[in-house]
Amino acid sequence: MALPKLEPIRDEDLLAFCEFLHANLNPSHPADVWADAFRQNWGVAKPNNGFLIRNDAGQIVGGIGAIYAAYPVRGQLEQFCNITSWMVLDAYRTQSMRLAMAVISQPGFHFTDLSPTAVVEQSLKFLKFKPMNEARTVLFNLPAPQQRLTGAGVIGNPARIEAVLDPASAKVYRDHKHFPWLRFVAVGRGKDRSLVVYKRAILKHLPSAEIIGFTNPEIFLRYLPVLGCHFLLSGMATTRVESRLLPGKPAWPHTLLTGYRNRVFRSDTLGEADIQNLYSEYVALDL
């Protein structure tokens, strides 16, 4: 018996693939919103939107999405393929690894999956993906008048954020500001500013700032007190950030939380601290 046909997801196939995902994987994401997640212009001439399989009748019975991006890591522009939305109907489940192998066989990319299920995580580990540290650092947002007296501050006005950022951080802002579920501030002093991307969330029944990413880890860590004060004044009791993203321990009251799902990546040259949550399904979809 011939194997089901495996083919790249072309732009013209994208909406049909996302309708398949909406019907079979997660009905809370409308197909057109899902498709928009793959249509981002993030600096790569993308080869496809992932891969799908069709049955003899030409119907989509499985697929794996891929979001492509390029961003600088330690001064070097790197290309990423972010795996997402891996779904195969039960009758064709034996074809799942064909899809994954098709994606990771593409040369020139670092590979990530930032929201894997437990089954997907184990499958990708078999393909030599490595887990990232899943711990979160939780900081208690407190007043910080001494920090504010130094001239440090937080800018949240969308009309001003881009103007105070360096060109690289301003590009990150432009690349993400159209997602309505993301929030942005610039923190720092003078020319030392970091873009911070976050969501409002709930932690221990209290409003919390969930940090998605930032453009300058050292500046972010240095000005965490003034950022926490800003979040406190905005009604959020804590700030939560992935520990792997921090260049050191905060000199501020904090604790560690564990038990989160591991994100995974596959790269011969990069470490977990190099992998951003930006430029991925984690921001392109409201997860």
Backbone as CSV, one residue per row, in Angstrom:
resi,resn,N_x,N_y,N_z,CA_x,CA_y,CA_z,C_x,C_y,C_z
1,MET,0.844,-1.189,0.000,0.000,0.000,0.000,0.886,1.247,0.000
2,ALA,0.556,2.206,-0.853,1.348,3.426,-0.949,1.161,4.268,0.305
3,LEU,2.219,4.961,0.695,2.133,5.854,1.841,1.287,7.074,1.491
4,PRO,0.588,7.641,2.475,-0.110,8.903,2.217,0.870,9.949,1.700
5,LYS,0.384,10.800,0.842,1.248,11.793,0.210,1.680,12.847,1.215
6,LEU,2.980,13.098,1.289,3.535,14.151,2.131,3.969,15.298,1.238
7,GLU,3.583,16.510,1.583,3.933,17.661,0.752,4.101,18.905,1.616
8,PRO,4.875,19.878,1.142,5.020,21.126,1.899,3.701,21.887,1.941
9,ILE,3.512,22.643,3.007,2.337,23.504,3.113,2.658,24.812,2.405
10,ARG,2.111,24.976,1.224,2.308,26.201,0.457,1.364,27.278,1.001
11,ASP,1.606,28.513,0.620,0.736,29.595,1.079,-0.711,29.345,0.672
12,GLU,-0.905,28.768,-0.507,-2.265,28.518,-0.965,-2.934,27.360,-0.217
13,ASP,-2.135,26.556,0.495,-2.688,25.459,1.301,-2.940,25.885,2.754
14,LEU,-2.465,27.067,3.111,-2.362,27.421,4.521,-3.719,27.498,5.211
15,LEU,-4.686,28.147,4.596,-5.981,28.288,5.252,-6.646,26.925,5.429
16,ALA,-6.538,26.048,4.429,-7.122,24.710,4.551,-6.458,23.928,5.681
17,PHE,-5.134,24.065,5.802,-4.429,23.391,6.895,-4.901,23.930,8.246
18,CYS,-5.077,25.240,8.340,-5.509,25.833,9.607,-6.963,25.506,9.918
19,GLU,-7.781,25.331,8.915,-9.143,24.847,9.155,-9.117,23.422,9.705
20,PHE,-8.181,22.607,9.214,-7.983,21.265,9.767,-7.564,21.346,11.236
21,LEU,-6.647,22.262,11.553,-6.220,22.421,12.940,-7.367,22.915,13.819
22,HIS,-8.130,23.860,13.320,-9.261,24.394,14.083,-10.274,23.289,14.399
23,ALA,-10.495,22.403,13.441,-11.495,21.345,13.617,-10.985,20.205,14.493
24,ASN,-9.671,19.968,14.472,-9.167,18.741,15.090,-8.188,18.945,16.243
25,LEU,-7.586,20.143,16.339,-6.577,20.358,17.378,-7.033,21.332,18.444
26,ASN,-7.493,22.517,18.043,-7.877,23.524,19.023,-8.926,24.454,18.426
27,PRO,-10.199,24.237,18.718,-11.250,25.077,18.138,-11.271,26.502,18.675
28,SER,-10.483,26.800,19.724,-10.467,28.162,20.262,-9.678,29.123,19.381
29,HIS,-8.851,28.593,18.475,-8.122,29.443,17.532,-8.847,29.430,16.185
30,PRO,-9.460,30.542,15.764,-10.076,30.587,14.436,-9.039,30.320,13.342
31,ALA,-9.485,29.702,12.270,-8.553,29.296,11.214,-7.801,30.484,10.626
32,ASP,-8.494,31.621,10.432,-7.813,32.759,9.816,-6.766,33.364,10.750
33,VAL,-7.035,33.376,12.064,-6.054,33.863,13.032,-4.859,32.920,13.072
34,TRP,-5.135,31.618,13.020,-4.059,30.626,13.006,-3.184,30.828,11.765
35,ALA,-3.845,31.033,10.623,-3.086,31.217,9.387,-2.208,32.465,9.451
36,ASP,-2.703,33.528,10.079,-1.914,34.756,10.194,-0.611,34.523,10.969
37,ALA,-0.623,33.571,11.899,0.590,33.280,12.670,1.727,32.815,11.769
38,PHE,1.390,32.184,10.659,2.407,31.682,9.730,2.810,32.732,8.690
39,ARG,2.104,33.822,8.618,2.322,34.809,7.558,3.239,35.946,7.989
40,GLN,3.917,35.798,9.102,4.785,36.869,9.579,6.014,37.019,8.678
41,ASN,6.416,38.261,8.471,7.612,38.551,7.680,8.760,38.804,8.660
42,TRP,9.449,37.737,9.039,10.453,37.811,10.084,11.854,37.506,9.569
43,GLY,12.154,38.037,8.371,13.529,38.067,7.899,14.043,36.817,7.227
44,VAL,13.143,35.881,6.884,13.567,34.638,6.243,12.728,34.421,4.993
45,ALA,13.383,34.005,3.907,12.641,33.549,2.733,12.155,32.142,3.050
46,LYS,10.978,32.054,3.656,10.532,30.765,4.184,10.328,29.760,3.057
47,PRO,10.772,28.522,3.259,10.628,27.510,2.216,9.230,26.922,2.149
48,ASN,8.456,27.052,3.220,7.126,26.446,3.319,6.505,26.949,4.615
49,ASN,5.341,26.428,4.952,4.712,26.687,6.244,4.659,25.420,7.097
50,GLY,5.502,24.472,6.761,5.495,23.163,7.389,5.166,22.103,6.358
51,PHE,4.671,20.965,6.824,4.357,19.856,5.919,3.021,19.231,6.324
52,LEU,2.347,18.659,5.333,1.078,17.992,5.593,1.032,16.664,4.854
53,ILE,0.083,15.841,5.245,-0.159,14.586,4.545,-1.624,14.539,4.109
54,ARG,-1.843,13.939,2.953,-3.187,13.791,2.398,-3.489,12.313,2.193
55,ASN,-4.762,11.968,2.324,-5.177,10.599,2.024,-5.423,10.443,0.526
56,ASP,-5.889,9.280,0.143,-6.087,9.011,-1.286,-7.104,9.940,-1.926
57,ALA,-8.014,10.470,-1.106,-9.031,11.380,-1.626,-8.543,12.832,-1.670
58,GLY,-7.305,13.042,-1.271,-6.754,14.390,-1.287,-7.080,15.220,-0.068
59,GLN,-7.689,14.611,0.934,-8.031,15.343,2.153,-6.824,15.437,3.087
60,ILE,-6.708,16.565,3.771,-5.647,16.714,4.771,-5.986,15.852,5.977
61,VAL,-5.060,14.970,6.350,-5.286,14.087,7.495,-4.205,14.266,8.567
62,GLY,-3.287,15.174,8.326,-2.247,15.442,9.310,-1.336,16.548,8.829
63,GLY,-0.592,17.114,9.757,0.344,18.158,9.376,1.154,18.640,10.560
64,ILE,2.196,19.364,10.236,3.032,19.999,11.248,3.400,21.380,10.732
65,GLY,3.125,22.397,11.522,3.388,23.762,11.099,4.816,24.186,11.375
66,ALA,5.280,25.183,10.639,6.618,25.734,10.836,6.568,27.243,10.627
67,ILE,7.063,27.972,11.620,7.171,29.426,11.540,8.654,29.771,11.484
68,TYR,9.062,30.511,10.472,10.475,30.792,10.234,10.810,32.232,10.612
69,ALA,11.999,32.419,11.160,12.431,33.755,11.555,13.949,33.806,11.597
70,ALA,14.468,35.014,11.506,15.903,35.256,11.706,16.046,36.380,12.712
71,TYR,16.924,36.189,13.697,17.222,37.259,14.638,18.646,37.089,15.145
72,PRO,19.270,38.198,15.578,20.680,38.130,15.987,20.847,37.438,17.333
73,VAL,21.871,36.606,17.420,22.257,35.946,18.664,23.752,36.169,18.842
74,ARG,24.116,36.885,19.903,25.524,37.188,20.182,26.221,37.815,18.973
75,GLY,25.498,38.712,18.306,26.076,39.453,17.190,26.019,38.754,15.852
76,GLN,25.472,37.547,15.807,25.400,36.775,14.568,23.939,36.524,14.209
77,LEU,23.548,36.814,12.975,22.176,36.567,12.543,21.967,35.068,12.370
78,GLU,20.988,34.522,13.070,20.700,33.093,13.049,19.292,32.870,12.509
79,GLN,19.108,31.725,11.837,17.812,31.382,11.272,17.156,30.262,12.091
80,PHE,15.858,30.448,12.354,15.120,29.529,13.209,13.900,28.973,12.488
81,CYS,13.624,27.724,12.777,12.389,27.086,12.342,11.661,26.643,13.608
82,ASN,10.528,27.270,13.844,9.746,27.013,15.045,8.615,26.033,14.708
83,ILE,8.704,24.838,15.276,7.699,23.801,15.035,6.471,24.073,15.885
84,THR,5.308,23.938,15.289,4.072,24.187,16.022,2.920,23.427,15.379
85,SER,1.880,23.193,16.158,0.604,22.690,15.625,0.771,21.360,14.885
86,TRP,1.332,20.392,15.588,1.561,19.044,15.029,0.329,18.201,15.332
87,MET,-0.403,17.858,14.301,-1.668,17.141,14.478,-1.835,16.112,13.374
88,VAL,-2.109,14.858,13.756,-2.353,13.777,12.797,-3.574,12.994,13.286
89,LEU,-4.506,12.723,12.388,-5.680,11.930,12.761,-5.254,10.532,13.189
90,ASP,-6.047,9.926,14.077,-5.676,8.638,14.669,-5.378,7.572,13.624
91,ALA,-6.149,7.526,12.564,-5.970,6.483,11.556,-4.646,6.608,10.815
92,TYR,-4.003,7.777,10.925,-2.753,8.025,10.201,-1.604,8.338,11.160
93,ARG,-1.759,7.997,12.438,-0.789,8.376,13.455,0.613,7.825,13.171
94,THR,0.694,6.703,12.452,2.008,6.131,12.122,2.814,7.026,11.187
95,GLN,2.156,8.031,10.606,2.848,8.935,9.684,3.431,10.165,10.394
96,SER,3.234,10.250,11.701,3.624,11.459,12.424,5.110,11.771,12.283
97,MET,5.951,10.760,12.433,7.389,11.023,12.400,7.874,11.409,11.012
98,ARG,7.163,10.994,9.983,7.515,11.457,8.635,7.430,12.978,8.563
99,LEU,6.405,13.542,9.186,6.238,14.995,9.184,7.389,15.683,9.917
100,ALA,7.701,15.188,11.106,8.780,15.801,11.880,10.111,15.693,11.152
101,MET,10.380,14.546,10.557,11.642,14.364,9.849,11.734,15.299,8.641
102,ALA,10.596,15.542,7.982,10.605,16.448,6.834,11.010,17.856,7.269
103,VAL,10.531,18.289,8.434,10.861,19.630,8.919,12.335,19.722,9.301
104,ILE,12.803,18.810,10.138,14.165,18.957,10.676,15.237,18.557,9.677
105,SER,14.853,18.002,8.542,15.832,17.680,7.500,16.235,18.907,6.691
106,GLN,15.564,20.017,6.922,15.894,21.241,6.195,17.161,21.865,6.784
107,PRO,18.163,22.103,5.961,19.439,22.621,6.485,19.371,24.116,6.764
108,GLY,20.272,24.567,7.643,20.466,25.993,7.855,19.637,26.606,8.969
109,PHE,18.891,25.782,9.721,18.015,26.315,10.751,18.347,25.711,12.116
110,HIS,18.101,26.511,13.154,17.963,26.001,14.507,16.470,25.710,14.697
111,PHE,16.147,24.646,15.414,14.754,24.219,15.532,14.268,24.368,16.969
112,THR,13.035,24.831,17.113,12.451,25.015,18.434,11.008,24.526,18.436
113,ASP,10.536,24.166,19.615,9.107,24.005,19.882,8.891,24.575,21.274
114,LEU,8.167,25.671,21.362,8.041,26.404,22.621,6.727,26.133,23.344
115,SER,5.876,25.286,22.783,4.623,24.946,23.462,4.250,23.483,23.194
116,PRO,5.195,22.552,23.403,4.896,21.155,23.085,3.989,20.510,24.136
117,THR,3.153,19.591,23.695,2.454,18.723,24.634,3.462,17.709,25.168
118,ALA,3.053,16.942,26.169,3.956,15.933,26.734,4.352,14.910,25.677
119,VAL,3.405,14.515,24.825,3.695,13.520,23.783,4.656,14.105,22.755
120,VAL,4.411,15.336,22.337,5.289,15.979,21.354,6.681,16.166,21.938
121,GLU,6.758,16.563,23.192,8.062,16.750,23.824,8.879,15.463,23.781
122,GLN,8.263,14.336,24.119,8.979,13.067,24.109,9.371,12.659,22.692
123,SER,8.503,12.913,21.737,8.811,12.574,20.341,9.993,13.382,19.836
124,LEU,10.037,14.669,20.170,11.132,15.518,19.710,12.438,15.202,20.432
125,LYS,12.357,14.777,21.684,13.574,14.348,22.372,14.190,13.147,21.657
126,PHE,13.357,12.271,21.111,13.849,11.145,20.323,14.625,11.628,19.100
127,LEU,14.258,12.814,18.600,14.935,13.409,17.443,16.043,14.367,17.875
128,LYS,16.535,14.174,19.105,17.686,14.904,19.643,17.393,16.370,19.960
129,PHE,16.135,16.691,20.220,15.814,17.991,20.797,16.153,17.962,22.282
130,LYS,16.612,19.105,22.792,17.009,19.203,24.198,15.994,20.043,24.971
131,PRO,15.692,19.633,26.206,14.769,20.440,27.021,15.463,21.666,27.582
132,MET,14.715,22.738,27.725,15.218,23.945,28.367,14.784,23.955,29.839
133,ASN,15.501,24.699,30.640,15.136,24.882,32.036,13.721,25.447,32.117
134,GLU,12.845,24.749,32.827,11.449,25.176,32.861,11.126,26.079,34.045
135,ALA,12.076,26.330,34.940,11.803,27.111,36.142,11.474,28.563,35.797
136,ARG,10.603,29.154,36.604,10.265,30.570,36.494,10.742,31.290,37.747
137,THR,11.326,32.460,37.529,11.652,33.354,38.633,10.482,34.307,38.832
138,VAL,9.988,34.347,40.046,8.848,35.215,40.376,9.323,36.303,41.320
139,LEU,9.146,37.537,40.916,9.556,38.693,41.715,8.328,39.393,42.276
140,PHE,8.454,39.868,43.483,7.361,40.579,44.124,7.483,42.061,43.775
141,ASN,6.464,42.587,43.144,6.489,43.991,42.715,6.321,44.893,43.929
142,LEU,7.298,45.769,44.122,7.337,46.642,45.294,7.617,48.076,44.857
143,PRO,7.282,49.040,45.695,7.671,50.419,45.374,9.198,50.533,45.286
144,ALA,9.657,51.392,44.391,11.111,51.556,44.220,11.440,53.033,44.028
145,PRO,11.155,53.858,45.029,11.400,55.303,44.855,12.857,55.641,44.645
146,GLN,13.778,54.855,45.250,15.203,55.158,45.095,15.658,54.951,43.659
147,GLN,15.081,53.970,42.974,15.409,53.735,41.567,14.875,54.873,40.701
148,ARG,13.686,55.317,40.976,13.082,56.365,40.149,13.825,57.687,40.314
149,LEU,14.427,57.895,41.489,15.183,59.125,41.709,16.462,59.174,40.876
150,THR,16.948,58.029,40.416,18.154,57.994,39.582,17.865,58.369,38.132
151,GLY,16.602,58.567,37.808,16.241,58.879,36.433,15.786,57.673,35.643
152,ALA,15.825,56.472,36.256,15.338,55.272,35.579,13.826,55.334,35.484
153,GLY,13.292,54.775,34.428,11.845,54.817,34.259,11.352,53.798,33.265
154,VAL,10.043,53.752,33.144,9.370,52.829,32.234,8.481,53.639,31.312
155,ILE,8.618,53.410,30.025,7.793,54.092,29.020,6.831,53.071,28.425
156,GLY,5.540,53.338,28.564,4.535,52.428,28.040,3.684,53.030,26.945
157,ASN,3.878,54.295,26.644,3.105,54.964,25.599,3.564,54.460,24.233
158,PRO,2.683,53.792,23.459,3.102,53.250,22.162,3.711,54.295,21.233
159,ALA,3.302,55.551,21.375,3.835,56.599,20.502,5.276,56.948,20.840
160,ARG,5.741,56.556,22.035,7.094,56.928,22.473,8.060,55.745,22.553
161,ILE,7.530,54.520,22.646,8.403,53.369,22.891,9.488,53.253,21.832
162,GLU,9.102,53.247,20.569,10.077,53.024,19.505,11.142,54.112,19.484
163,ALA,10.771,55.343,19.815,11.695,56.467,19.717,12.840,56.367,20.719
164,VAL,12.640,55.702,21.865,13.692,55.650,22.886,14.549,54.393,22.770
165,LEU,14.214,53.488,21.860,14.941,52.224,21.734,16.064,52.325,20.715
166,ASP,17.091,51.498,20.881,18.129,51.384,19.863,17.524,50.730,18.625
167,PRO,18.175,50.836,17.464,17.569,50.327,16.226,17.186,48.846,16.274
168,ALA,18.021,47.998,16.894,17.710,46.567,16.936,16.464,46.299,17.777
169,SER,16.368,46.970,18.938,15.189,46.789,19.790,13.942,47.370,19.140
170,ALA,14.098,48.494,18.431,12.958,49.094,17.743,12.416,48.158,16.670
171,LYS,13.309,47.432,16.007,12.853,46.463,15.002,12.038,45.346,15.660
172,VAL,12.500,44.856,16.810,11.737,43.823,17.525,10.346,44.347,17.865
173,TYR,10.284,45.599,18.295,8.984,46.203,18.613,8.087,46.244,17.378
174,ARG,8.619,46.690,16.253,7.811,46.765,15.032,7.354,45.377,14.587
175,ASP,8.195,44.381,14.797,7.872,43.024,14.360,6.766,42.376,15.189
176,HIS,6.471,42.937,16.369,5.523,42.284,17.272,4.358,43.156,17.723
177,LYS,4.409,44.443,17.481,3.422,45.335,18.090,1.999,45.125,17.562
178,HIS,1.844,44.425,16.445,0.511,44.233,15.884,-0.277,43.104,16.547
179,PHE,0.356,42.331,17.443,-0.375,41.272,18.128,-1.135,41.878,19.316
180,PRO,-2.463,41.837,19.295,-3.235,42.551,20.330,-3.116,41.953,21.719
181,TRP,-2.673,40.705,21.838,-2.563,40.076,23.158,-1.223,40.372,23.846
182,LEU,-0.313,41.056,23.161,0.980,41.403,23.757,0.975,42.841,24.262
183,ARG,1.773,43.090,25.321,1.954,44.437,25.850,3.450,44.763,25.857
184,PHE,3.767,46.058,25.771,5.149,46.471,25.586,5.477,47.665,26.485
185,VAL,6.696,47.662,26.998,7.249,48.836,27.671,8.729,48.905,27.328
186,ALA,9.293,50.095,27.488,10.741,50.279,27.412,11.215,50.671,28.804
187,VAL,12.191,49.952,29.340,12.672,50.211,30.691,14.151,50.587,30.642
188,GLY,14.566,51.503,31.521,15.970,51.872,31.583,16.139,53.355,31.861
189,ARG,17.292,53.860,31.419,17.631,55.263,31.645,18.480,55.753,30.496
190,GLY,18.175,56.946,29.999,18.947,57.513,28.902,18.930,56.613,27.677
191,LYS,20.132,56.288,27.197,20.230,55.418,26.031,20.234,53.937,26.391
192,ASP,20.283,53.647,27.682,20.277,52.245,28.129,18.838,51.797,28.335
193,ARG,18.236,51.262,27.288,16.833,50.867,27.332,16.679,49.443,26.789
194,SER,15.777,48.722,27.391,15.410,47.404,26.876,13.920,47.386,26.603
195,LEU,13.543,46.866,25.460,12.145,46.562,25.201,11.749,45.362,26.049
196,VAL,10.596,45.423,26.674,10.059,44.307,27.439,8.685,43.962,26.872
197,VAL,8.487,42.688,26.557,7.224,42.194,26.018,6.587,41.314,27.088
198,TYR,5.331,41.556,27.391,4.691,40.808,28.464,3.195,40.644,28.203
199,LYS,2.579,39.811,29.022,1.126,39.673,29.067,0.655,39.844,30.503
200,ARG,-0.550,40.297,30.660,-1.188,40.262,31.972,-1.669,38.847,32.214
201,ALA,-1.387,38.314,33.402,-1.749,36.937,33.724,-2.202,36.881,35.183
202,ILE,-2.538,35.676,35.619,-2.924,35.448,37.002,-1.958,34.428,37.597
203,LEU,-1.410,34.752,38.761,-0.518,33.844,39.474,-0.933,33.821,40.940
204,LYS,-1.233,32.626,41.435,-1.686,32.480,42.828,-2.885,33.387,43.110
205,HIS,-3.796,33.438,42.133,-5.051,34.192,42.256,-4.859,35.708,42.247
206,LEU,-3.655,36.175,41.898,-3.392,37.606,41.863,-2.904,38.025,40.469
207,PRO,-3.215,39.245,40.051,-2.714,39.726,38.751,-1.185,39.718,38.724
208,SER,-0.628,39.310,37.589,0.816,39.176,37.457,1.239,39.581,36.053
209,ALA,2.466,40.072,35.935,3.055,40.355,34.626,3.865,39.140,34.188
210,GLU,3.448,38.497,33.114,4.184,37.349,32.573,5.103,37.842,31.461
211,ILE,6.401,37.819,31.711,7.368,38.332,30.745,7.541,37.318,29.614
212,ILE,7.329,37.776,28.395,7.530,36.935,27.215,8.974,37.035,26.734
213,GLY,9.513,38.230,26.737,10.887,38.414,26.281,11.334,39.857,26.459
214,PHE,12.622,40.076,26.215,13.206,41.416,26.304,14.414,41.442,25.397
215,THR,14.839,42.633,25.035,15.908,42.747,24.035,17.297,42.892,24.636
216,ASN,17.381,43.254,25.911,18.683,43.405,26.560,18.622,42.795,27.952
217,PRO,19.124,41.575,28.123,19.008,40.903,29.429,19.646,41.669,30.572
218,GLU,20.816,42.273,30.347,21.507,42.982,31.426,20.719,44.204,31.891
219,ILE,20.196,44.976,30.934,19.395,46.143,31.303,18.103,45.701,31.983
220,PHE,17.486,44.657,31.468,16.266,44.142,32.091,16.525,43.778,33.548
221,LEU,17.610,43.044,33.811,17.913,42.622,35.172,18.239,43.820,36.065
222,ARG,18.994,44.773,35.531,19.410,45.928,36.322,18.220,46.774,36.766
223,TYR,17.239,46.902,35.868,16.121,47.789,36.162,14.848,47.035,36.550
224,LEU,15.003,45.811,37.000,13.834,45.061,37.452,13.073,45.768,38.579
225,PRO,13.746,46.405,39.535,12.985,47.099,40.590,12.049,48.170,40.046
226,VAL,12.550,49.010,39.124,11.683,50.067,38.598,10.597,49.482,37.711
227,LEU,10.903,48.385,37.009,9.880,47.717,36.208,8.808,47.113,37.117
228,GLY,9.246,46.479,38.207,8.290,45.909,39.147,7.408,46.976,39.773
229,CYS,7.985,48.127,40.067,7.201,49.237,40.607,6.149,49.698,39.601
230,HIS,6.541,49.774,38.332,5.594,50.145,37.275,4.450,49.136,37.206
231,PHE,4.785,47.859,37.263,3.735,46.838,37.208,2.836,46.913,38.442
232,LEU,3.422,47.195,39.607,2.628,47.327,40.821,1.617,48.461,40.670
233,LEU,2.069,49.595,40.157,1.174,50.729,39.964,0.122,50.439,38.890
234,SER,0.394,49.424,38.040,-0.566,49.010,37.019,-1.475,47.889,37.511
235,GLY,-1.356,47.556,38.800,-2.266,46.594,39.400,-1.803,45.160,39.383
236,MET,-0.497,44.924,39.148,0.021,43.559,39.105,0.953,43.314,40.285
237,ALA,0.709,42.236,41.027,1.422,41.980,42.280,2.795,41.359,42.082
238,THR,2.978,40.610,41.012,4.232,39.896,40.792,4.652,40.004,39.329
239,THR,5.926,39.672,39.100,6.478,39.561,37.747,7.065,38.167,37.607
240,ARG,6.691,37.478,36.552,7.172,36.103,36.331,7.971,36.047,35.039
241,VAL,9.173,35.459,35.097,10.045,35.393,33.924,10.769,34.050,33.922
242,GLU,11.020,33.501,32.765,11.761,32.244,32.667,13.189,32.450,33.161
243,SER,13.607,31.615,34.092,14.926,31.760,34.699,16.038,31.633,33.670
244,ARG,15.841,30.825,32.635,16.888,30.608,31.636,17.230,31.887,30.877
245,LEU,16.322,32.837,30.851,16.537,34.068,30.094,17.327,35.113,30.868
246,LEU,17.468,34.930,32.184,18.125,35.931,33.022,19.640,35.712,33.049
247,PRO,20.426,36.778,32.965,21.892,36.635,33.012,22.438,36.479,34.429
248,GLY,21.588,36.539,35.425,22.008,36.371,36.814,20.794,36.379,37.721
249,LYS,21.042,36.256,39.034,19.944,36.278,39.995,19.561,37.720,40.307
250,PRO,18.283,37.999,40.353,17.854,39.362,40.692,18.217,39.729,42.124
251,ALA,18.671,40.954,42.324,18.934,41.467,43.665,17.644,42.111,44.183
252,TRP,16.622,41.331,44.311,15.272,41.802,44.606,14.501,40.617,45.145
253,PRO,13.561,40.782,46.040,12.822,39.632,46.588,12.197,38.782,45.490
254,HIS,12.535,37.510,45.497,12.041,36.628,44.453,12.018,35.185,44.952
255,THR,11.346,34.340,44.186,11.303,32.912,44.473,11.290,32.164,43.143
256,LEU,11.480,30.854,43.196,11.450,30.018,41.996,10.215,29.140,42.013
257,LEU,9.594,29.017,40.850,8.497,28.072,40.661,8.904,27.064,39.606
258,THR,8.581,25.802,39.821,8.885,24.746,38.855,7.607,23.971,38.540
259,GLY,7.757,22.990,37.642,6.608,22.169,37.258,5.969,22.599,35.955
260,TYR,6.636,23.486,35.225,6.130,23.926,33.931,6.554,22.936,32.843
261,ARG,5.873,22.981,31.704,6.256,22.154,30.569,7.579,22.645,29.997
262,ASN,8.472,21.723,29.692,9.747,22.090,29.071,9.540,22.565,27.636
263,ARG,10.143,23.671,27.288,10.318,24.017,25.883,11.519,23.205,25.384
264,VAL,11.584,22.960,24.076,12.674,22.141,23.549,13.290,22.812,22.330
265,PHE,14.567,22.479,22.071,15.239,23.036,20.898,16.289,22.046,20.405
266,ARG,16.677,22.252,19.166,17.727,21.439,18.550,18.688,22.373,17.819
267,SER,19.925,22.410,18.284,20.938,23.276,17.686,22.313,22.738,18.041
268,ASP,23.221,22.843,17.109,24.605,22.411,17.362,25.451,23.516,17.984
269,THR,24.973,24.754,17.945,25.827,25.872,18.359,25.212,26.776,19.422
270,LEU,23.904,26.747,19.600,23.245,27.648,20.534,22.856,26.937,21.826
271,GLY,22.756,27.725,22.901,22.281,27.216,24.174,20.889,27.717,24.470
272,GLU,20.312,27.243,25.561,18.920,27.568,25.860,18.714,29.059,26.108
273,ALA,19.702,29.747,26.641,19.563,31.181,26.889,19.519,31.985,25.589
274,ASP,19.959,31.377,24.482,19.957,32.056,23.186,18.601,31.983,22.491
275,ILE,17.728,31.127,22.967,16.454,30.885,22.303,15.411,31.837,22.838
276,GLN,14.891,32.691,21.982,13.874,33.646,22.384,12.477,33.041,22.276
277,ASN,11.560,33.578,23.098,10.145,33.281,22.913,9.542,34.159,21.831
278,LEU,10.200,35.276,21.546,9.771,36.134,20.454,10.017,35.407,19.132
279,TYR,9.382,35.892,18.081,9.545,35.301,16.749,9.160,33.816,16.745
280,SER,8.037,33.499,17.364,7.617,32.106,17.450,6.108,32.022,17.583
281,GLU,5.593,30.800,17.642,4.160,30.595,17.858,3.723,31.108,19.220
282,TYR,4.676,31.248,20.132,4.344,31.673,21.488,3.846,33.120,21.513
283,VAL,4.236,33.903,20.519,3.725,35.271,20.403,2.738,35.411,19.254
284,ALA,2.911,34.626,18.194,2.053,34.736,17.019,0.654,34.191,17.263
285,LEU,0.506,33.371,18.305,-0.804,32.883,18.752,-1.000,33.310,20.203
286,ASP,-2.235,33.486,20.587,-2.537,33.883,21.965,-2.607,32.611,22.810
287,LEU,-1.419,32.133,23.241,-1.325,30.887,23.991,-1.385,31.146,25.495
